[in-house]
Amino acid sequence: MLRHLDIRDMLIIDRLELAFQPGLNVLTGETGAGKSILLDSLGFVLGWRGRAELVRQGADQGEVIAEFDLAEDHAAWDVLREAGFAYDDALILRRVNSKDGRKTAWINDRRVSGEILRAVSETLVELHGQHDDRGLLNPRGHMMLLDDFGGLQAGRDRVRAAWRALSAAKSDLTTAEARVAELQEEEDFLRHAVGELDALSPEPGEDAQLDQQRRRMQAAEKIGEDISKAYEALGLNGAEGMMGDAARWLSDAAGQADGTLEGALAALDRAMAELSEAQSGVEACMDALAFNPNELEQVEERLFAIRGLARKHGVLADDLGTFADGLRSRLQDLDRGASDLADLKSAVDAAQAAYDDAAAKLTAQRSKAAAKLDKAMAGELAPLKMERAVFATEITPTEAGPDGVDTVAFTVATNPGAPAGPIGKIASGGELSRFLLALKVCLTGADSGLTLIFDEIDRGVGGATADAVGRRLSQLAGQGQVLVVTHSPQVAALGDHHWRVEKRQTKEATLSTVVGLADADRIDEIARMISGDTITDEARAAAKALLAA
């Protein structure tokens, strides 16, 4: 709940410190005293949209600090934990508005964005009044209010889970259908390309191997004749024959040469051995270079075919095998696409059935909750002198979505037989205030941890009706904290704590302040609200009677 509110240099407030309490806190004062300024300042620190110019004239900046006492499981801490905050004993909001219009906010001395500030404030304070379009008058929130009233969170969660599953199944089917359609458009190409690649069946590294083999064959044609001539020159008709003759002739002459030819014969033997090795090397080369002329044609034909396919598909020759595998995979996807689509369509049908079932059950639960709420509202409207008014929760079909297939709207008819319509358009000012109060009483169950603010929600009512309004405000305050700005003495008398907003004027400025009232002061203030500026003994007696009631 809101504990302290510190306002400095905002509009006509120079310095104001308020310590609010649990229960019903009432703020009274003459028209123009500054009650709306107090709410504007609170809305400013909470990040609500409001007046553009808030800084008091002559001040450099305006500042508002609001301190809240919250339990560790309060919804505000869930928001703050997502933003990196840890639980603390208190929650302190501080916001500054500079003279040039810049606004800066802090939560527990840590600077935060307006988005985080507003997300937190939605869990802290709820404002209700004749011009409130953030809460009960906003039809976009009626479904959530009805679900909370009926305790339908579990059913709503099941519908949301079923919607997510259905959306995922539809997305998978759409993706698969697009994939199959894409593959069908290129089916002819895929089958032709795979056929070509399968027929050629290139291997990694084959391009380099064929190129080397081709170069060797081409070289053999050029050097083969010279090698053959060399082989002939080394053979019997060449060096081998001549060296053989020389060796025979020298050997015959060696016996008569007294040993002088032994060195020559030894050298000749070595030369014959080297010659034999040379002949073997040349012969081996000739064997290696020997090929069938048709083989070169075959090698070139395959090499050019591999390179042609590589150019055609824009890949490296060594990557043709991997490329072919990719094409085969796409063909397999196409071939099994019909089966996959059938399975995915079955999954969509199953998800749709699950969603339809969950949504139908939630609609039935909402219908029961709506009847219960309408009955509760009838019971609340009678004491507020609106027994002839009719409140109805309308549930109409709408396009399926994460919250089901329903549209929920709170409608009213001020008299039986009169046309019903949106609560914010049909009811007059006083009637609207009472409708909102009755609805809030019905919708508020256990302590939500919210501070409820009612801004002149009792306008246009008096007497017993105002007393009934006050008692319902007091009932709401018994579950937490309620702040009410009121002109009704009946409502003010039921407050647990009472503040009077006053305006004082000096030569330099007009300033607004708020004063906490003791029991005796409350009598005079309520008497003023009864009789006006001149407080009579009768008015004081009436005020005492109201306070004692």
VOPASE-739552 format. One record per residue: x negated, y negated, z negated of N, C-alpha, C in turn; residue in three letters. Coordinates in steps of 0.2 Angstrom, whole numbers, plus 5000, padded with zeros to 4 digits. Last residue first. Example, Ala and Ser with C-alpha at 12.3 -4.5 7.8 and 13.67 -1.06 7.14 Angstrom:
BEGIN
493650114965493250054964493650004961SER;493450284961493850224961493450164961ALA;
This chain:
BEGIN
511249634933511649684936511249744938ALA;510449534929510649584924510949644927ALA;510349454940509749484938509849544933LEU;511649404941511349444946510749484944LEU;511749334929512149394930511949434936ALA;510849234932510749284926511149344927LYS;511449174942510849204943510649254938ALA;512649124936512749174941512049204942ALA;512049034927512349094924512449144929ALA;511548944936511048984932511349044929ARG;512648894942512248934946511748974942ALA;513248834930513548884933513148934938GLU;512248734929512348784924512648844926ASP;511548694945512048684940511948744935THR;510348614954510448684951510948664945ILE;510248554969510548534963510748604959THR;509948624981509448584978509648564971ASP;510948774980510548724984510148684979GLY;511548874973511948814973511548764978SER;510848994976511548994975511848934977ILE;509548964976509748994982510548994982MET;509448914963509348864969509648894975ARG;509549034956510048984955510048934961ALA;508349084960508949124962509549074961ILE;507548994953507449004960508149034963GLU;507949004939507948944943507948954950ASP;507549144937508249124936508349054940ILE;506249144939506649184944507349154943ARG;505749074928505749044935506149084940ASP;505949174919506349114918506349074925ALA;505049274923505849294923506249224923ASP;503949204935504049244929504849244929ALA;503349214952503849194947503949234941LEU;501949154961502249214958502749194952GLY;501949054975501949054968502249124965VAL;501048994989501549054986501449054979VAL;501048855000500748894995501248944992THR;500548745012501048795010500648835005SER;500348565015500048635014500648675011LEU;499948425025500548465022500248535021THR;498748295021499048355024499648385021ALA;498448175015498048195020498348255024GLU;499348145005499248095010498848125016LYS;500348295004499848245001499748195007THR;501548415000501348365004500848315001GLN;501948584999501748524996501448475001ARG;503148714999502748665004502548605000LYS;503148884994503248814993502848774998GLU;503849034991503449004995503648924995VAL;503849134977504249084980503749044984ARG;504049314973503649254975504049204978TRP;504349444962504649384966504149334967HIS;504649614960504149564960504449504964HIS;505849694962505349714957504849654955ASP;507349614967506649624968506349654962GLY;508649584966508549654965507749674966LEU;508749454968508849474961508649544960ALA;508649444982508149424978508149444971ALA;509949494986509349534987508749514983VAL;510749384981510849454979510249504980GLN;510249274988510149284980510249354978PRO;509449275003510049304999509849304992SER;508449255011508749195009509349215004HIS;506849335011507549335011507849265009THR;505749455016505849385016506549375016VAL;505049595007505649565011505649485010VAL;504149735007504049665006504649635010LEU;503949884998504349845003504249775001VAL;503250044995503149974995503549935000GLN;503950184989503350154991503250084990GLY;505150224986504750274989504050244991GLN;505850114982505750164977505250224979GLY;506150044993505550024989505350074984ALA;507350104997506750115001506050094997LEU;508150044986508050124987507450134991GLN;508049914989507749934983507650014983SER;508749915001508049895001507649914995LEU;509949944996509649995000508849975001ARG;510249834988510149904985509849954989ARG;510349734998509749734993509649804989GLY;511449775004510849775008510249775003VAL;512349764994512249824997511649825001ALA;512349624993512149664987511949734990ASP;512849585005512149565003511849614998ALA;514149635003513749665008512949645007THR;514649554993514549624992514049654997ALA;513849404998514249444994514149514993GLY;513249415016513349385009513749425004GLY;512349395031512849425026512749395019VAL;511449315038512149325041512649365037GLY;510049415035510349355038511049365040ARG;509349515030509949505027510349445030ASP;508049515036508549565038509249555036ILE;506949425034507649405034508149445038GLU;505949555038505949475039506649455040ASP;505249675029505949655032505949585032PHE;504049795029504149725029504849705032ILE;503349925021503849905025503949835024LEU;501850015022502149955018502649935023THR;501750195022501850135026502150075021LEU;501750315016501150275015501150205019GLY;502950385017502550385023501850355022SER;503750475005503350425006502850435012ASP;505150565014504650555009504150495010ALA;506050465024506150525020505650515014GLY;506950355034506350365029506450415024THR;508150355041507550385044506950395039LEU;509050295033509150365035508550395038CYS;508450175031508650215026508750285027VAL;508450125045507850145041507950185035LYS;509850115047509450165051508750185047LEU;510150015039510450085038510050135041ALA;509349915044509249935038509550005036LEU;509949905057509249915056509049945049LEU;511249865054511149925058510449945057PHE;511049745048511249795044511149865047ARG;510549665059510149675052510349735048SER;511549675067510949705069510549715063LEU;512549595061512649665062512049705063GLU;511949475061512049505055512149575056GLY;511849455076511249455072511349485065GLY;512749595084512649525083512049515078SER;512449735095512549705088512349635088ALA;512049755108512749755107512849725100ILE;510649755109511049715114511749705112LYS;510049845101509749785101510149735105GLY;510649975104510749935097510549865097ILE;511449985119510849985115510949945109PRO;513250035117512650005121512050015117GLY;515050065119514350075116513850055120ALA;516549975120515950005123515350015119PRO;517750015107517349965111516750005114ALA;518250115100518550095106518150045110GLY;517850035084518150095088518450075095PRO;516549915085517249935084517449995087ASN;515249915089515449875083516149895081THR;514250045094514950015096515149975089ALA;512650085098513150065093513750035097VAL;511250205101511750165103512250145098THR;509650265103510150245098510650195101PHE;509150395114509350315113509850305108ALA;508150505123508550485117508550415116VAL;508050615135507950545134508450535128THR;507250775138507750735135507550665135ASP;506450885140506850865146507450815144VAL;504850865133505450895134505850865140GLY;503650795132504150795126504750825127ASP;503050815144502750845138503150845132PRO;504450835155503850805153503550835147GLY;505750825167505350865162504650835161ALA;506850695168506350735171505950765166GLU;508350715157507850675161507350725164THR;509950705149509350745153508950695157PRO;510150625134510350635141509750665144THR;510850585119510350635122510550645129ILE;511250455108511350485114510750525117GLU;511850435093511250455096511350495102THR;512850305087512850365091512150375094ALA;513950225076513250235078513150305081PHE;515250115075515050175077514350185079VAL;516150015063515650025068515450095069ALA;516950015052517250025058516750025064ARG;516149985041516450055042516750065048GLU;515249895037515249905044515649975045MET;514849855024515449825027515549835034LYS;513949945019513749875022514249845025LEU;514550055016514450015010514249945013PRO;514650115030515250095026515050045020ALA;513350145034513650085037514250065033LEU;513050265028512650205026512950145028GLU;513850365034513850355027513550285024GLY;513450345047514150325045514250315038ALA;512150395046512250325048512950305046MET;512450535044512050495039512150425040ALA;513050565056513450565050513050525045LYS;511950545065512550505066512950505060ASP;511050635060510850565059511450525060LEU;511750755064511550745057511450665055LYS;511750745077512350745074512250725066ALA;510350745079510750685081511350685078ALA;510050875076509750825072510150755073ALA;510750945086510950955079510650895074LYS;510050895097510750885096510950895089SER;508750945094508850875094509550855093ARG;508951085096508751055089508850985089GLN;509251085109509751105105509651085098ALA;507951035114508550995115509151015111THR;507151145110507051075107507651035108LEU;507651245118507751255111507651185107LYS;507351195130508051205129508151215121ALA;505951195129506251135130506951135128ALA;505651335128505451295123505851225123ALA;506151375141506451405135506251355129ASP;505351305150506151295150506451315143ASP;504151355147504251285145505051275145TYR;504251495151504151475144504251405142ALA;504551465164505051505160504951485153ALA;503351415168503951375169504451405164GLN;502451525166502351465162503051415162ALA;503051615176503051625169502951565164ALA;502751535187503451555186503551575178ASP;501351535187501751475187502451485184VAL;501051665188500851635182501251565181ALA;501551685201501851725196501751695189SER;500651615208501351595208501751625202LYS;499551685206499551615203500251595203LEU;499851805213499651805205499751735202ASP;499951745226500451785223500451785215ALA;498651705227499151655227499751685224LEU;497951825228497751775222498351725222ASP;498451875240498551915233498451865228SER;497951785249498751795248498851835242ALA;496551795247496951735245497651745244GLY;495751885252496151905246496551845243ARG;495351825263495651895264496051905258ASP;494751715258495251705263495651775263LEU;493651765251494151725248494851715252ASP;493051835262493351875256493851835252GLN;492551715268493051765272493351805267LEU;491751665259492251625260492851675264ARG;490751775259491151755253491751715254SER;490251755272490651815270491051805264ARG;489651635270490151645275490551705273LEU;488651675261489151625259489751625263GLY;487851765268488251785262488751735260ASP;487351675278487851725280488251755274ALA;486451605270487051575273487551625275PHE;485551705267485951675262486551645264THR;485051725280485351785276485851755271GLY;484551605284485151625287485451685284LEU;483351555278483951545274484651575278ASP;482351565287482351605282482951605277ASP;482751455296482851525298482751575292ALA;483751335288483051365289483151435291LEU;485251265296484851295290484151315292VAL;486151225305485851175302485551205295GLY;486751315314487051305307486751255303HIS;485951305325486651295326487051285319LYS;484651325320484851265323485551255323ARG;484851465318484651415312484851345314ALA;485151515330485651515325485451475319LEU;483851495336484451465339485051465334GLY;483051575329482951505329483551465331ARG;483551695333483551675326483451605325ILE;483251695347483951705344484051675337ALA;481851685348482251625350483051635347PHE;481551805342481351745339481751685341LEU;482151895352482351895345482151825341ARG;481351855364482051855364482351855357GLU;480051885360480251815361481051805361GLU;480152025358479951985353480151915354VAL;480452065372480952075366480752035360GLN;479352015378479951985380480452005375GLU;478352095373478352025372478951995373LEU;478752225377478852205370478752135369GLU;478552235391479252225389479252205381ASN;477152265390477352195393478052175391PRO;476552345376476952345382477252285384ASN;474852315372475552315371475852325377PHE;473252305364473652335369474352335368ALA;472552245354472852205359473252235364LEU;472052355348472552315344472952265349ALA;471252415357471852455355472352405352ASP;470252315358470652325364471352365362MET;469752315345470152255347470552275353CYS;469152445346469752435341470152375343ALA;468152415355468752465357469352455352GLU;467452325348467752305354468352355356VAL;466952415338467352355336467752325342GLY;466252505345466852535341467252465340SER;465252435351465752465355466352485351GLN;464552395339464852345343465452375348ALA;464052525335464552485331464952435335GLU;463252545346463752595345464352555340SER;462252445344462652445350463352495349LEU;461752495332462152425332462552425338GLU;461152605337461652615332462052545332ALA;460252555346460752605349461352605343MET;459452485338459852445343460352495345ALA;458752595331459252545327459652505332ARG;458052645342458652685339459052635335ASP;457252535345457752555350458252595347LEU;456452545334456852485335457452495340ALA;455852665336456252655330456752595331ALA;455152635348455652695348456152685342LEU;454252545343454752525349455252575349ALA;453452615334453852565332454452545337GLY;452952715343453352735338453752675335GLU;451952685353452652675354453152695349LEU;450752715348450852645349451552635351THR;450352845347450752825342450952745343GLY;449652875359449252875352449652845347ASP;450352905370450152835369449852825362ALA;450753025374450053005377449852935375GLN;451953035368451453085366450753065369GLY;452752935374452552925367451952975365ALA;453352965386452752935386452352925379ALA;454553015382454153055386453453025386ASP;455152895375454952965372454553005375SER;455252815386454752795380454652855376LEU;456352875393455652865396455152845391TRP;457352875383457052935386456352925389ARG;457552735381457352785375457052845378ALA;457952695393457352675391457052715385ALA;459152765395458552775399457952755396ASP;459852705384459752775384459152795389GLY;459952575389459552585383459452665382MET;460752595400460052575401459652585395MET;461952645394461552685399460852665400GLY;462252535386462152595383461752645388GLU;462452425395461852425390461752495387ALA;463252515408462952445406462352465401GLY;463852625409463652595415463352525414ASN;464152655396463652695400463352665406LEU;464452495389464552565390463952595394GLY;464452355389464152395383464152465384LEU;465152325400464452305399464152335394ALA;466452365396466052405402465352385401GLU;466752275386466752345384466352385390TYR;466752155394466252165388466152245387ALA;467852185401467152175405466652185400LYS;468852185391468752245395468052245398SER;468752055387468552105382468452165386ILE;469151985398468451975396468252025391ASP;470552035398470052045404469352035402GLU;471151985386471052055387470552075393GLY;471351855384470651875383470551945384ILE;472751835389472151785391471451815390LYS;473451935383473451925390472851885392GLU;473251905369472951965372472951965380ALA;473951785367473251785367472951845370ALA;475251845367475051795372474351785373GLN;475151925356475251955363475051905368MET;475051825346474451885347474551915354ARG;476251755347475551725348475051775350ARG;477051855343477151835349476451795351ARG;476751875330476651935334476651905341GLN;477051755324476351775324476251835329GLN;478451755326478051705329477251725329ASP;478751865318478851865325478451815329LEU;478451815305478151875308478251875315GLN;479251695304478551695304478151755307ALA;480551765305480351715309479551705310ASP;480551845293480551875300480351825305GLU;480751795281480051795283480051825290GLY;482251885279481851825276481151845278PRO;483051945294482751955287482351895285GLU;484551945303483951915302483651935294PRO;485752005311485452025304484752005303SER;486452005322485751985323485352015316LEU;487752045318487452075324486652065324ALA;487951955308487852025306487552065312ASP;487951835315487451845310487351915308LEU;489151855323488451835326487851855321GLU;490051875313489951925318489251915321GLY;490051755306489851815302489651865307VAL;490551675317489951665314489651725310ALA;491851725319491351725324490651715321HIS;492451705306492351775308491851775314ARG;492351565305492051605300491951675303LEU;493051515316492351505315492051555311PHE;494351565312494051585318493251575318ASP;494551495300494551565300494151595306GLU;494751365296494051385299493951455300GLU;496051355291495851315297495151335300GLU;495951445281496351465286496151425292GLN;495251365271494851425274495251445281LEU;496151275268495551255271495251305275GLU;497151355263497351315269496651295272ALA;496451405251496651445257496851415263VAL;496351275244495751315246495851365252ARG;497651245242497251195246496551235249ALA;497951355234498351345240497951295245GLU;497151325223497051385227497351385234ALA;497651205218496951215220496851275225THR;498951245215498851195220498151195223THR;498651335205499051355211498851305217LEU;498051255195497651315198498051335204ASP;499151165193498551145195498151195198SER;500051255187500251225193499551195197LYS;499351295175499551345180499751315187ALA;499351165169498651195171498851255176ALA;500651145167500251095171499651125173SER;500951245158501251245165500851195169LEU;500151215147500051275151500351275158ALA;500751095144500051095146499851155150ARG;502051135141501951085146501251085148TRP;501751215129502051245135501951205142ALA;501351115121500851165123501151205129ALA;502551035120501951005123501451055125ARG;503351135114503551105121502951075124VAL;502751145102502751205106502951185113ARG;502851025097502251045098502251105103ASP;504251015095503950975100503250995101ARG;504351115085504651125091504351085097GLY;503651055075503451115077503751135084ALA;504450935072503750925075503450995078GLN;505650915068505650945074504950945077LEU;506350845057505850895056505750935062GLY;507350745060507550815060507050875059GLY;506550635060507050645055507350715055PHE;505650665070505350655063505950665058ASP;506550655081506150715080505850715072ASP;506950525080507450575079507050645077LEU;505750455083506050445076506550505075LEU;505450505096504950515090505350515083MET;506550445102506450515102505950535097MET;506350305100506850335097506850415097HIS;505350235107505150265100505750305097GLY;505850165117505350215119505150255112ARG;506750075112507050135114506450195115PRO;506449975099506149995105506350065107ASN;507049945087507349925093507049945099LEU;506149995077506850035078507150005085LEU;504849915083505049975079505650005081GLY;504549805091504049855090504249925086ARG;505449715091505449755097504849805096ASP;506349615081505849665080505949715086ASP;507149515078506749515084506249565084HIS;507649545065508149535071507749535077GLN;506449665059506849605058507249595064GLY;505149745051505849755054506149685053HIS;503549825052503949755052504649775055LEU;502449915044502949925048503449865047GLU;500749965041501249915040501749925045VAL;499850075043499850035037500449995036LEU;499750125056499850175050499950145043THR;499550015063500150055065500250105059GLU;498249985060498749945057499449975058SER;497450065067497450075060498050045057VAL;497650015080497850085079497850095071ALA;497149885078497949895079498149965078ARG;495849915077496149875072496949885072LEU;495449975089495450015083495849975077ILE;495749865097496049925098496049965092GLU;494849765093495549755092495949815093GLY;493349845086493749815091494449805089SER;492449795071492849845075493149805081VAL;491149795059491449765065491849815069ARG;491249835043491049855049491449825055ARG;491849805031491249765032490949795039ASP;493049865032492549885027491849865029ASN;493249815047493549855043493049885038ILE;493349655055492949705052493449745048TRP;493549555070493849595065493349635062ALA;493749395078493249445076493549485070THR;494149285091494349325085493849385084LYS;494049115097493749185097493949225090ARG;494448985097494949045099494649115098GLY;493748885092493748895099494148955102ASP;493748915078494148855081494148855088LYS;494049085075493649025076494048975079SER;494649195064494849155070494449095071ASN;494349355057494149285058494349255064VAL;494849475046494849455053494749375053ARG;494749625038494549555038494549535045ARG;495349755027495349725034495149655033LEU;494849885017494849815018494849795025ILE;495350015007495249995014495349915015LEU;494450104994494950054997494850045004ALA;493650214993494150204988494650154990ASP;493450295009493250255003493750244999ASP;492850415021493350395016493050345011TYR;491950345035492050395030492550365025ALA;492150325053492150295046492250355041PHE;492150355066491550365063491550335056GLY;493350355073492950295074492250305070ALA;493950465067493750465074493350415076GLU;494150405054493650455055493450465062ARG;495250315057494550295056494050345056LEU;496350405059496150355065495350335063VAL;496350465047496250505053496050465058ASP;496550355038495950385038495850435044TRP;497950325041497450275043496750315043ALA;498650425035498550435042498050385044ALA;497950485019498350445023498150445031HIS;497250575011497550605017498050555021ASP;496850485001496350515006496650545012GLU;497850345000497650414998497150435003ALA;497450174998497750225002497450294999LEU;497750004996497550064992497850124996ASP;497049865005497549925005497249975000PHE;496849695008496549755005497149805004GLU;496449575020497049625017496649685014ALA;496049415024495749475021496349515018ILE;495849295036496249335032495949395030VAL;495349135041495149195039495649225035GLU;494849005053495349035048495149105047GLY;493548875055493848945056494348965051GLN;493448745052493048775058493348845060ASP;494848625050494448685048494048715054ALA;495648535056495048515052494648565050GLY;497148635054496748575057496248545053GLN;496848805053497148745050496748685053ARG;497048915067496648885062496948815060VAL;497948965076498048985069497648945065LEU;498648985092498248935088498448945080GLU;499449085096498749085099498349035095ALA;500449195087500249135089499549125091ARG;500249365091500649315088500449245091GLY;500049545090500049485094500449425091ARG;499049615076499649605080499649545085TRP;498049635068497949635075498549635079GLY;498149615055498249675057498149685064LEU;497849475053497349525051497449595053VAL;499049435059498449415062497949465060PHE;500049475050500049505057499449495061GLY;499749385040499749455039499649495046LEU;500049265047499349275044499249355043SER;501449285049500949275055500249285053ASP;501849285036501949345040501449345046LEU;501649155032501349205028501349265032LEU;502349085042501649075042501349135038ILE;503649115037503449145043502749135044SER;503649035025503649105025503449145031LYS;503548895024502948935027503049005026GLY;504648815023504148815017503548855019ALA;505648825031505148775033504548775028GLY;506948835019506748845026506248795028THR;506248875003506648845007506448855015GLU;506149044997505848984998506348945003GLY;505449214993505949164994505649094995THR;505049374994504849314995505349264997LEU;504949524984505349474988505049414988VAL;504549694984504249624983504649574987ASN;504949834976505249784981504949724979LEU;503449944975504149924974504349874978GLY;501749884970502249944972502949914971PRO;501249714973501349774969501749824972GLN;500049594979500649634979500649694975PHE;499349454976499249524973499849554973ALA;498649324986499249364983499049434981LEU;497949174988497749244986498449274983GLU;497549044999498049084996497849154994LEU;497148895005496848945002497448984998ARG;497848825015497148815014496848865011ASP;499048835027498848865021498048855021ILE;499548795039499648745034499448785027ILE;498448885048499048845049499048795044LEU;497248945037497748965043498348925043MET;496248935027496348895033496648925039ASP;496449105021496049035021496049005027ARG;497149225011497149185017496849115016ILE;497249385006496849325005496849285011ASP;498149504998498149465004497749395002LEU;498049664990497849594990497949564997HIS;498849784993498649764986498549684986ARG;499949885002499549825002499449794995LEU;499650065000500050005000499649945000MET;
